[in-house]
Amino acid sequence: MEMSNIPSVKIFVITLAVLALFLSACGSAATTSVGGGAGKLAFSSFREGESMILIMNADGSEPNALTDISVRAKQPIWSPDGERIAFVLSKEEEGHNLDIYLMDEDGSNLVRLTDFDSIEVDPTWSPDGTKIAFASNQDIYTDTAQGLMSIFNIFVMSADGSGVERLTDTEANNMAPDWSPVGKNLVFQTDLDGNLEIYLMNADGSGQINLTNDPANDQSPSWSPDGTMIAFTSDRDGNEEIYLMNADGSNVNRLTDDPGRNKRPTWSPDGRMIAFYSDRSGNFEVYVMAIDGSGVTQLTDHPDFDGFPSWQP
């Protein structure tokens, strides 16, 4: 009897092993974060009466504040390792001058990176996490019609704030840089041609070329994780919408189609989704969609401003 049951025992053991593998696979799928990465989004909000940085799950749940209303904090950008956040901060005692700061993912260990008598905004990390590019209006030039003019140029510094170097040097506003995933190039917006266009340049500022050549305003470029595409905002169809193009500026496609203003696209770590903010509901909220523009989902729901989303790697 015992010998005759051996095949049945073997079958039972094999069945248990297969079932365990199946449950393990299901568990892995169930715990896979929305959009990949850590499954968190940082964003700016005025929900407490002052600009703060919050973090939430990628489905919009469990929003928690990382900064308080004693300072004005906005434009959070995750480091490539997902452990730090670069952001823009101003203090009342300093006349609300804007500077670039750094903090850990839980809001601790606040470090000031820039300290100039000018405005520093739009931080973006190099893919290896060693450098941060940003826009600053520390340059002044003389315009024949308007006199002294303050303009923004793009600079780069080490991630500890040292070694600041200029990347652009034109009598135009150059802002919103974004680093390519391989680190060789940056895209940025500029009004060099009279309207906002998206330009590409080498990481040292050389080789600047126009990617969008449209009479409308094209701005806020965001590189896909695989480096093949760039999402951006444009009003070329009458209002601000999110568009997608190849990294060389070809094959432009419109992703959103809504009367509201749709701004600042940012990619999920797996490259399958794009977060942005829009006032389509009456005030600015954070939304997410697939990269073909489908499945638009509202993540935040608050009567005050929510925007500038950044996906944690």
Secondary structure by P-SEA (a helix, b strand, c coil): ccccaaaaaaaaaaaaaaaaaaaaaaaaaaacccccccccccccccccccbbbbbbcccccccccccccccccccccccccccbbbbbbbbccccbbbbbbbbcccccccccccccccccccccccccccccccccccbbbbbccccbbbbbbbbbbccccccccccccccccccccccccccccccccccccccbbbbbbccccccccccccccccccccccccccccccccccccccbbbbbbccccccccccccccccccbbbbccccccccccccccccbbbbbbcccccccccccccccccccccccc
